Amino acid sequence: MPSALDATAGANGSRSPVESPALEPIAIIGYSCRLPGQVSSPNDLWELCTRGRSGWAPIPKDRWSPEAYHHPNASKPGTHNQAGGYFMGDISRFDAPFFNVSAQEAIAMDPQQRFLLECSYEAMESAGISREYMAGRSVGVFIGGNFADYETNNMRDTETTPMFQSTGGAPALQSNRISYMFDLKGPSFTVDTACSSSLVALHSAVQSLRSGESTEALVGGCHLLLNPENSISMSMQQ
């Protein structure tokens, strides 16, 4: 979501000595989202909440086989006792040509990177800012992300490792891909602080804006469960 800083500066561009950076307002001027429950826009999220719907669903079979890993006994090794959770719909859809991504590169791209690209573009649209305006500016990109299930899956068999695995699966590229795609020249990094990753990314963006390091910022977060290992681990801890 792009953010803009409305700061007061002197004639030479320096800050006033009496100015308090802590009081400078930060405006959220655009946003977008992809969420469980067939939510692909903020309007969809509003509808889900106002109608009291839930995003819970059985484990999709395109993630892993529920029959192979589900067991009601949480202590049974190699299984999990969750029958479902909060999952996105079809995560294979991606308009690669729109983002000038080749077919080979798209195959190697973590779906988290794809969603973040799409949402970044939509957030700029929501803000009424063109990608041409953003290109070349000191726009920071701050992404919260702490799992790379897609990379793990792609590296299980070295004979089928995709050509662009190094850039397609690395969590660092979740932010860097956005900066590269839209020619953004501000700081660009992915934050991993577990469950607080997106909040810390937002905090980092605010600091960057208030310091003048970034003129605008894109902040986001993404977490997709693509394999059963973490669910098994959580079940064992119950």
C-alpha positions as CSV (number, residue, x, y, z in Angstrom):
1,M,0.0,0.0,0.0
2,P,1.6,3.3,-1.1
3,S,2.1,5.9,1.7
4,A,3.0,9.5,1.3
5,L,4.7,11.9,3.8
6,D,3.6,15.5,4.0
7,A,6.5,17.1,5.7
8,T,7.5,20.7,6.3
9,A,11.0,21.7,5.2
10,G,13.0,24.9,5.1
11,A,14.0,26.7,1.9
12,N,17.2,24.6,1.6
13,G,15.2,21.4,2.1
14,S,16.3,20.9,5.7
15,R,13.8,20.3,8.5
16,S,12.8,23.0,10.9
17,P,14.6,22.8,14.3
18,V,11.2,22.9,16.0
19,E,9.7,20.2,13.9
20,S,8.8,17.0,15.7
21,P,9.3,14.0,13.3
22,A,7.2,11.9,15.7
23,L,4.2,14.1,14.9
24,E,4.5,14.0,11.1
25,P,1.4,12.4,9.7
26,I,1.6,9.4,7.4
27,A,-1.2,8.9,4.9
28,I,-2.3,5.5,3.6
29,I,-3.5,6.5,0.1
30,G,-4.0,3.1,-1.6
31,Y,-4.4,-0.5,-0.8
32,S,-5.2,-4.0,-2.2
33,C,-5.5,-7.5,-0.9
34,R,-5.8,-11.2,-1.5
35,L,-7.3,-13.2,1.3
36,P,-9.0,-16.6,2.1
37,G,-12.7,-16.7,1.5
38,Q,-12.5,-15.7,-2.2
39,V,-11.4,-12.2,-1.2
40,S,-9.6,-10.5,-4.1
41,S,-10.2,-6.8,-3.3
42,P,-11.0,-4.6,-0.3
43,N,-14.7,-4.6,-1.4
44,D,-14.7,-8.4,-1.2
45,L,-13.2,-8.2,2.3
46,W,-15.9,-5.7,3.4
47,E,-18.6,-8.0,2.0
48,L,-17.1,-11.1,3.8
49,C,-17.1,-9.2,7.1
50,T,-20.5,-7.5,6.8
51,R,-22.2,-10.8,5.8
52,G,-20.6,-12.7,8.6
53,R,-18.9,-15.2,6.2
54,S,-15.8,-17.2,7.1
55,G,-12.7,-17.8,5.0
56,W,-12.2,-21.3,6.5
57,A,-12.1,-24.2,4.1
58,P,-10.9,-27.8,4.0
59,I,-7.3,-28.2,3.0
60,P,-7.1,-27.9,-0.8
61,K,-5.9,-31.0,-2.6
62,D,-3.5,-28.9,-4.7
63,R,-1.5,-28.1,-1.5
64,W,-1.0,-31.6,-0.1
65,S,-3.1,-34.7,0.3
66,P,-5.3,-34.3,3.4
67,E,-6.0,-38.1,3.4
68,A,-2.3,-38.8,3.7
69,Y,-1.5,-36.4,6.5
70,H,-4.6,-35.8,8.5
71,H,-5.2,-37.8,11.7
72,P,-7.4,-36.8,14.7
73,N,-4.7,-37.8,17.1
74,A,-2.3,-34.8,17.2
75,S,0.5,-36.9,18.7
76,K,0.7,-39.3,15.8
77,P,4.1,-38.8,14.1
78,G,4.0,-37.4,10.6
79,T,0.4,-36.2,10.7
80,H,-1.6,-33.1,11.7
81,N,-5.0,-32.9,13.3
82,Q,-6.3,-29.8,11.4
83,A,-9.0,-30.7,8.9
84,G,-8.8,-27.3,7.3
85,G,-7.7,-23.7,7.6
86,Y,-7.7,-20.4,5.8
87,F,-6.4,-21.0,2.3
88,M,-6.3,-18.9,-0.9
89,G,-8.1,-20.2,-3.9
90,D,-6.3,-21.1,-7.2
91,I,-2.8,-19.8,-6.6
92,S,-1.5,-20.9,-10.0
93,R,-3.1,-18.0,-11.9
94,F,-0.7,-15.3,-13.0
95,D,-0.7,-12.9,-15.9
96,A,3.1,-13.3,-16.6
97,P,3.1,-11.3,-19.9
98,F,1.5,-8.3,-18.2
99,F,4.5,-8.1,-15.8
100,N,7.0,-8.9,-18.6
101,V,7.9,-12.2,-17.0
102,S,8.9,-15.2,-19.2
103,A,7.1,-18.5,-18.9
104,Q,10.3,-20.2,-17.5
105,E,10.7,-17.5,-14.9
106,A,7.0,-17.6,-13.9
107,I,7.2,-21.3,-13.2
108,A,10.0,-20.7,-10.7
109,M,8.3,-17.7,-9.1
110,D,6.9,-18.3,-5.6
111,P,3.2,-17.5,-5.8
112,Q,3.8,-15.1,-2.9
113,Q,5.9,-13.0,-5.3
114,R,3.1,-13.1,-7.9
115,F,0.5,-12.0,-5.4
116,L,2.7,-9.2,-4.1
117,L,3.3,-8.0,-7.7
118,E,-0.4,-8.0,-8.5
119,C,-1.4,-6.2,-5.2
120,S,1.4,-3.6,-5.6
121,Y,0.0,-2.7,-9.0
122,E,-3.5,-2.6,-7.7
123,A,-2.5,-0.5,-4.7
124,M,-1.0,2.1,-7.0
125,E,-4.2,2.1,-9.0
126,S,-6.2,2.5,-5.9
127,A,-4.0,5.5,-5.0
128,G,-4.5,7.0,-8.4
129,I,-0.7,6.9,-9.1
130,S,0.7,5.6,-12.4
131,R,3.7,3.3,-12.6
132,E,5.3,5.9,-14.8
133,Y,5.1,8.4,-12.0
134,M,6.6,6.0,-9.5
135,A,9.5,4.8,-11.8
136,G,12.8,6.3,-10.8
137,R,11.6,7.8,-7.5
138,S,12.9,6.9,-4.0
139,V,10.0,4.6,-3.3
140,G,10.7,2.1,-0.6
141,V,9.4,-1.5,-0.6
142,F,8.9,-3.2,2.7
143,I,7.5,-6.7,2.8
144,G,6.8,-9.0,5.7
145,G,7.4,-12.7,4.8
146,N,8.8,-15.6,6.8
147,F,8.1,-18.9,4.9
148,A,9.3,-20.2,1.5
149,D,7.3,-23.4,1.0
150,Y,7.4,-23.1,-2.7
151,E,11.2,-22.9,-2.7
152,T,11.3,-26.0,-0.5
153,N,9.1,-27.9,-2.8
154,N,11.1,-26.9,-5.9
155,M,14.3,-28.1,-4.3
156,R,13.2,-31.6,-3.2
157,D,14.4,-33.1,-6.5
158,T,17.6,-31.5,-8.0
159,E,16.8,-32.9,-11.4
160,T,13.6,-30.8,-11.7
161,T,15.0,-27.6,-10.1
162,P,13.8,-24.7,-12.2
163,M,16.3,-22.5,-14.0
164,F,15.3,-19.4,-12.1
165,Q,15.0,-21.0,-8.7
166,S,17.6,-18.7,-7.1
167,T,15.5,-15.6,-7.8
168,G,12.1,-17.2,-7.9
169,G,12.1,-18.7,-4.4
170,A,14.3,-16.5,-2.2
171,P,12.2,-14.5,0.4
172,A,14.4,-11.5,-0.2
173,L,13.1,-11.3,-3.7
174,Q,9.5,-10.8,-2.5
175,S,10.4,-7.1,-2.0
176,N,13.2,-6.8,-4.6
177,R,11.0,-8.1,-7.4
178,I,8.6,-5.3,-6.8
179,S,11.3,-2.7,-6.9
180,Y,12.8,-4.1,-10.0
181,M,9.5,-4.5,-11.8
182,F,8.4,-0.9,-11.2
183,D,11.9,0.7,-11.2
184,L,11.6,1.9,-7.6
185,K,14.9,3.3,-6.2
186,G,14.2,3.4,-2.5
187,P,15.2,0.8,0.1
188,S,13.9,-2.7,-0.6
189,F,13.9,-5.5,1.9
190,T,11.9,-8.4,3.2
191,V,11.4,-8.5,7.0
192,D,11.1,-11.8,8.9
193,T,10.0,-11.5,12.5
194,A,7.6,-14.4,12.4
195,C,4.0,-13.4,13.0
196,S,4.8,-9.7,13.4
197,S,6.6,-9.5,10.0
198,S,4.1,-7.3,8.2
199,L,3.8,-4.9,11.2
200,V,7.6,-4.5,11.5
201,A,7.6,-3.9,7.7
202,L,5.1,-1.1,8.2
203,H,7.1,0.3,11.1
204,S,10.3,0.3,8.9
205,A,8.4,2.1,6.1
206,V,7.2,4.8,8.5
207,Q,10.8,5.4,9.7
208,S,12.0,5.6,6.1
209,L,9.4,8.1,5.2
210,R,10.0,10.3,8.3
211,S,13.7,10.3,7.8
212,G,13.3,11.4,4.2
213,E,15.0,8.2,2.9
214,S,11.8,7.3,1.0
215,T,9.4,9.7,-0.8
216,E,6.6,7.0,-0.9
217,A,6.5,3.4,0.3
218,L,4.9,0.1,-0.6
219,V,4.2,-2.1,2.4
220,G,2.8,-5.6,2.2
221,G,2.9,-9.1,3.5
222,C,2.2,-12.6,2.3
223,H,2.0,-16.1,3.8
224,L,1.0,-19.2,1.8
225,L,0.9,-22.7,3.3
226,L,2.0,-25.0,0.5
227,N,3.3,-28.1,2.3
228,P,2.3,-30.0,5.5
229,E,5.4,-29.7,7.6
230,N,4.5,-26.7,9.6
231,S,1.0,-28.0,10.2
232,I,2.5,-31.2,11.5
233,S,4.9,-29.3,13.7
234,M,2.0,-27.2,15.2
235,S,0.0,-30.3,15.9
236,M,2.9,-31.9,17.7
237,Q,3.1,-28.9,20.1
238,Q,-0.5,-29.2,21.3
